[in-house]
């Protein structure tokens, strides 16, 4: 996919310099940076396991917010 972005001149000069030092293109430096950002956000998403509350009977319970906090943080 093709897209257009506006990069300030001073930032583009730094980007072009970094690409030259790495022996790469500006496009590859940008793509690498985007991939790193997406990889970091993907690793942050972890499932949270909440404690199960078992009652003596098979019925629904309606705990208060305070009771839920006590279970989670105790």
C-alpha positions, 0 to 999 in steps of 0.5 A: 500500500502506498501512503503519503506523510509530511516529515519536517525537513530537519527530521527528514535529514536525520532520517536520510542520514541514518539510512545512509549510515545503515546502508539502507533506504529511507523507506526501509528505515521507516518500515523497520521503525513501524514494525518495531512499534507494532511488535511492542504493542503486540507483546503488551497485550496479555490476558488477565486471569481473574480469580474464579469465585466458587460458591457452595450452591450453583447460583449467581452472585452479585458482589459489590465493587468493594468485594471484587477489589478485595478478591483481586488485590488481597 
